[in-house]
Amino acid sequence: MTTISEIAMLSEEAQKGDIFGIVKLYNIANPAKPEASSDRILSITYPSHPLSQALKAIAERLSGKRAQGTFIFAGGYGTGKSHCLLTLYHLFAAPQVAQAWLNRWSIKVILPQVAPIVLQLMEGEEGNPEFLWDPIFKRLGKVSLLSQIRDYPTISQFKEMIGKEPTVVILDELESWYEAIADPVRKARNLNFLQVLSEVSSDSERSLILLASLYGRNEEILGRLGREQIFIQDLGASEDKAEVIRFRLFQSIDQAKAKRAVESYVKCYTVLKGSLGTVVESIDEYRSRMLRYYPLHPELLEVLFQSFSASRNYQNTRGILYLLSSVVRDSYAERDILLSSDVNPENEEVQDDLFKLEPRLVERCLEDIRRTKDEKLARGILSTILLRSFVAGQPGANEGQIVLGNLTPSRDINEIHRTLDRYSTQALSTRGTRTMRV
């Protein structure tokens, strides 16, 4: 068996176990922080479909081909909203590094060199401003004009202030900041100014780009920005999240060797397809998916996205990235592809990440692993069931999912079935008071 370590090279982040995940935009001005480095941020940024589409739309707005000048990245915790904003900041602020990144990914857009106004509205020196326009005026060197403002800057006042040069305003945590405002008068004045920003960003005589992150739940903000005037990308619905994760974990993959590893599994699935039930779709399509995600098995990615997306306690793509970083370091020198059974809750780093999903399930799984420690395949089977148990509305894993999560070309499927038969009447995992049985 050729192992992952012989086929793929781990990224520097994954090797060190130091995944850059939580973006704090106020660190842009601090050279000691990763957010300040254009080289580092762009080197770990994959041009996801939402980011690429937004980038092209921004270029169209600046060239006059598009009217929309407000660009929103929406999604839940950990979907990459702040990372997209940070990437766009560096694409504007560091033209040479930006061009190299654009060339690498064959993205043909032209952006002006601009020093964006970046506001992390919940933290940092300018966090939680009383009025949104105060820090913007200060960044533009127009503090003296603040005395002319009555309730909020009017469209004509703001247009006069920014002139016709390209201006980029980036607002992170906009929704959280706005919803924390208790005073209804202050809230209304800030909401009115958001409308001013959005309308000016769509003015053909100005070159204002407004970039913001939202969870997408606040109808007041979305309504005032003007749905017809905004370009919105839902990161939670992005179909290439798996590619983002693979890119962050592996810096290179030998495709020829990967294809041989995948083919050994495909042959196994072809022979045993009847035993896998409906889990595996058409073999050709499954082969394509396995190559696309290698060395991460599609079944593993599917269950992780289902589990993490449904969790209230953890953070979608970012959470999966943290977890798989630990799994990869633990297994890449021994395995040829990562399966659900390789997510070992006995590994302390993996355990910490799983605990953030549902600690009771993890504790019960660990108890079952200790109870069945003399059974060769029990730990892998229990790990597979555990991951499926996190998925809301599912009573654990069915037999086909368990087999797929543990089957390798060198493993006899009958050995998996015999282990399942021995434990089919025993509790393998529990959610609440309900017993999970395979």
Buried (B, 14 or more C-beta within 10 A) or exposed (E): EEBBBBBBBBBEBBBEEEBBBEBBBBBBEEEEEBBBBBEBBBBBBBBBBBBBBBBBBBBBBBEEEBBBBBBBBBBBBBBBBBBBBBBBBBBBBBBEBBEBBBEEEEBEBEBEEBEBBBBBBBBBEBBBBEBBBBBBBBBBEBEEBEEEBEEBBBEEBBBEBBEEEBBBBBBBBBBBBBBEBEEEEEBBBBBBBBBBBBBBBBBEEBBBBBBBBBBBEBEBBBEBBBEEBBBBBBBBEBEBBBBBBBBBBBBEBBEEBBBEBBBBBBEBBEEBBEBBEEBBEEEEEBBEBBBBBBBBBBBBBBBBBBBBBBBEEBBBBBBBBBBBBBBBBBBBEEBBBBBBBBBBBBBEBBBBBBBBBBEEBBBBBBBBBEBBEEBEBBBBBBBBBBBBBBBEEBBBBBBBBBBBBBBBBEBEBEEBBEBBEEBEEEBBBBBEEEBBBB
